[in-house]
Amino acid sequence: MTPDPKPSATTTTTGTAKQLFILLHGVGSAPAAMAGIARALAAAFPRAAIVVPEGFDRFDLGPTGRQWFSVKGVDEINRIERIDAVMPKLLALIRHEQQAHGVGPEATALVGFSQGAILALEAVSRHDGLAGRVLAFAGRYAKLPEVAPANTTLHLLHGEDDAVIPIMHARAALEHLERLQGDASLDVARGVGHEPHPALVECAIERLRGQLPMRTWRAALAGR
């Protein structure tokens, strides 16, 4: 049985949606923490639906906040197992919002911060074509993919001074994806720690506006 999707905490739409942005917050946080990104995306893409759901469970290491999966006692092995456990819920949430707003996968972008970025990267790694773009702020792979997604463009955005998820994870991911001939970019902000800094948000919007997906180029060349 497909699990019921978690209802969105915030949805912003101006007219008929042309794009869909699904924003996934960090562990121990809440949808309100993604407000700055949501405002910037709404200003840049006024015909987009912007959905900011809350984590599936209460944060189990603090008095407030939500989490997508527990980080209590987390390590490199059980992190993958915990992501496996919540992935059906995440897929149901994404597909529910796509159907609700009448927006297909190609025009959907998953925007994650920290734990939310981990989930976004893992989702398109396991389900190629689930979304056309991923904006991964201060995230990492739980496990580097064996095959790069052919139908998703990945934008990694990271603070150089991030002490929670060090920049080495983003750099290693980019090098790995390039070896796999994946469609990926990395923007690094100097003097920035573990946060979706406005400078990185600006980079993300410029990527969305100006970077044509590699698959579009390949389709055009194939049709010559």
C-alpha positions as CSV (number, residue, x, y, z in Angstrom):
1,M,0.0,0.0,0.0
2,T,1.3,3.5,-0.9
3,P,1.7,5.6,2.3
4,D,-0.4,8.8,2.6
5,P,1.8,11.8,1.7
6,K,2.5,14.4,4.4
7,P,0.4,17.5,3.7
8,S,2.3,20.6,2.7
9,A,2.7,23.2,5.3
10,T,2.9,26.1,2.8
11,T,1.9,26.4,-0.8
12,T,2.4,29.5,-2.9
13,T,0.9,29.7,-6.3
14,T,0.3,32.6,-8.7
15,G,-2.1,31.6,-11.4
16,T,-1.7,28.2,-13.2
17,A,1.6,26.6,-12.1
18,K,4.3,26.3,-14.8
19,Q,6.9,24.9,-12.4
20,L,6.8,23.1,-9.0
21,F,9.4,23.6,-6.3
22,I,9.3,21.2,-3.3
23,L,11.4,22.5,-0.5
24,L,12.8,20.0,2.1
25,H,14.1,21.5,5.3
26,G,16.9,20.3,7.5
27,V,16.8,18.0,10.5
28,G,15.4,19.5,13.7
29,S,13.9,22.3,11.7
30,A,10.6,23.4,10.3
31,P,9.1,24.7,7.0
32,A,9.6,28.3,8.2
33,A,13.3,27.8,8.0
34,M,13.0,27.6,4.2
35,A,11.1,30.9,3.9
36,G,14.1,32.8,2.5
37,I,14.5,30.3,-0.3
38,A,10.8,30.2,-0.9
39,R,10.6,34.0,-1.2
40,A,13.5,34.2,-3.6
41,L,12.1,31.5,-5.9
42,A,8.6,33.1,-5.8
43,A,10.1,36.4,-6.9
44,A,12.1,34.8,-9.7
45,F,9.4,32.4,-10.9
46,P,6.0,34.0,-10.2
47,R,4.2,31.2,-12.1
48,A,5.6,28.5,-9.9
49,A,3.9,26.5,-7.2
50,I,6.2,26.4,-4.1
51,V,5.5,23.7,-1.6
52,V,7.2,23.4,1.8
53,P,6.2,20.2,3.6
54,E,7.3,19.4,7.1
55,G,9.5,16.4,8.1
56,F,7.7,13.1,8.6
57,D,8.4,12.8,12.3
58,R,9.1,14.9,15.4
59,F,12.8,15.6,16.0
60,D,13.9,13.0,18.5
61,L,17.0,14.9,19.7
62,G,15.3,18.1,20.8
63,P,12.1,19.6,22.2
64,T,11.0,21.1,18.9
65,G,11.4,20.6,15.2
66,R,10.8,17.9,12.6
67,Q,13.0,15.3,10.9
68,W,12.8,13.2,7.8
69,F,14.7,10.4,9.5
70,S,16.4,10.1,12.8
71,V,20.1,11.0,13.2
72,K,20.3,9.4,16.7
73,G,23.2,7.1,16.5
74,V,23.5,7.6,12.7
75,D,26.5,6.2,10.8
76,E,27.4,5.6,7.2
77,I,25.5,2.2,7.1
78,N,22.3,2.9,9.0
79,R,21.9,6.3,7.3
80,I,21.2,4.4,4.1
81,E,18.8,2.1,5.9
82,R,16.9,5.0,7.3
83,I,16.6,6.7,4.0
84,D,15.3,3.4,2.5
85,A,12.6,3.3,5.1
86,V,11.3,6.8,4.4
87,M,11.7,6.9,0.6
88,P,8.2,5.5,-0.2
89,K,6.7,8.4,1.9
90,L,8.9,10.9,0.0
91,L,8.0,9.6,-3.4
92,A,4.3,9.7,-2.5
93,L,4.6,13.3,-1.3
94,I,6.4,14.4,-4.5
95,R,4.0,12.6,-6.8
96,H,1.0,13.9,-4.9
97,E,2.1,17.5,-5.3
98,Q,2.9,17.0,-9.0
99,Q,-0.6,15.7,-9.5
100,A,-2.2,18.4,-7.3
101,H,-0.5,21.2,-9.2
102,G,-0.7,19.7,-12.7
103,V,3.1,19.9,-13.1
104,G,5.1,17.0,-14.5
105,P,8.5,15.7,-13.4
106,E,10.5,17.7,-16.0
107,A,9.2,21.0,-14.5
108,T,9.6,19.9,-10.9
109,A,12.6,20.9,-8.8
110,L,13.5,19.4,-5.4
111,V,15.2,21.9,-3.2
112,G,16.8,20.6,0.0
113,F,18.9,21.9,2.8
114,S,21.1,19.5,4.8
115,Q,19.0,16.4,5.6
116,G,16.5,17.6,3.0
117,A,19.3,17.8,0.4
118,I,20.4,14.3,1.3
119,L,16.9,13.0,0.6
120,A,16.5,15.0,-2.6
121,L,19.8,13.6,-4.0
122,E,18.9,10.1,-3.0
123,A,15.4,10.3,-4.4
124,V,16.6,11.2,-8.0
125,S,19.5,8.7,-7.7
126,R,17.0,5.9,-7.1
127,H,14.2,7.2,-9.3
128,D,15.7,8.9,-12.3
129,G,13.3,11.4,-13.8
130,L,11.4,12.0,-10.6
131,A,12.3,15.7,-11.0
132,G,14.0,17.7,-13.6
133,R,16.3,19.6,-11.2
134,V,17.7,19.2,-7.7
135,L,19.1,22.1,-5.7
136,A,21.1,20.6,-2.9
137,F,22.2,23.2,-0.2
138,A,24.8,21.9,2.2
139,G,24.0,18.3,1.5
140,R,25.7,15.1,0.5
141,Y,25.0,11.6,-0.8
142,A,24.4,8.9,1.7
143,K,26.1,6.7,-0.9
144,L,27.6,7.9,-4.2
145,P,25.5,6.6,-7.0
146,E,26.6,3.9,-9.4
147,V,24.9,5.6,-12.3
148,A,24.2,9.3,-12.7
149,P,20.6,10.3,-13.4
150,A,20.0,10.9,-17.1
151,N,16.9,13.0,-16.6
152,T,17.8,15.2,-13.7
153,T,20.2,18.2,-13.5
154,L,21.9,18.4,-10.1
155,H,23.0,21.7,-8.6
156,L,25.2,21.4,-5.5
157,L,25.5,24.6,-3.4
158,H,27.8,24.6,-0.4
159,G,29.5,26.9,2.1
160,E,33.3,26.5,2.1
161,D,33.4,26.7,5.9
162,D,30.6,24.1,6.5
163,A,31.5,22.2,9.7
164,V,28.4,20.0,9.7
165,I,28.6,18.5,6.2
166,P,32.1,19.5,5.0
167,I,32.6,20.8,1.5
168,M,34.7,17.7,0.7
169,H,31.5,15.8,0.3
170,A,30.2,18.2,-2.4
171,R,33.5,18.2,-4.3
172,A,33.7,14.4,-4.2
173,A,30.2,14.1,-5.5
174,L,30.9,16.5,-8.4
175,E,34.0,14.6,-9.4
176,H,32.1,11.3,-9.2
177,L,29.2,12.6,-11.2
178,E,31.5,14.0,-13.9
179,R,33.2,10.6,-14.2
180,L,29.7,9.1,-14.7
181,Q,29.0,11.8,-17.3
182,G,26.2,13.2,-15.1
183,D,24.7,16.7,-15.4
184,A,25.9,18.5,-12.3
185,S,27.3,21.8,-11.0
186,L,28.9,23.0,-7.8
187,D,28.8,26.5,-6.4
188,V,30.8,27.3,-3.3
189,A,30.5,30.4,-1.1
190,R,33.6,31.5,0.8
191,G,33.2,32.4,4.5
192,V,29.8,30.6,4.6
193,G,29.0,27.7,7.0
194,H,26.1,25.3,7.2
195,E,23.3,27.4,5.9
196,P,21.3,28.2,2.7
197,H,23.1,31.6,2.5
198,P,21.5,34.2,0.2
199,A,24.6,34.1,-2.0
200,L,24.0,30.4,-2.6
201,V,20.3,31.0,-3.2
202,E,21.2,33.6,-5.9
203,C,23.6,31.1,-7.5
204,A,20.8,28.5,-7.5
205,I,18.4,30.9,-9.3
206,E,21.0,31.8,-11.9
207,R,21.6,28.1,-12.5
208,L,17.8,27.6,-13.0
209,R,17.6,30.5,-15.4
210,G,20.8,30.1,-17.3
211,Q,21.9,26.5,-17.4
212,L,20.3,24.4,-20.1
213,P,20.1,20.8,-19.0
214,M,22.6,18.5,-20.7
215,R,19.8,16.2,-21.8
216,T,18.3,19.1,-23.8
217,W,21.6,19.6,-25.6
218,R,21.9,15.9,-26.3
219,A,18.4,15.7,-27.7
220,A,19.0,18.7,-30.0
221,L,22.3,17.2,-31.3
222,A,20.6,13.8,-31.9
223,G,18.0,15.5,-34.0
224,R,20.4,17.3,-36.3
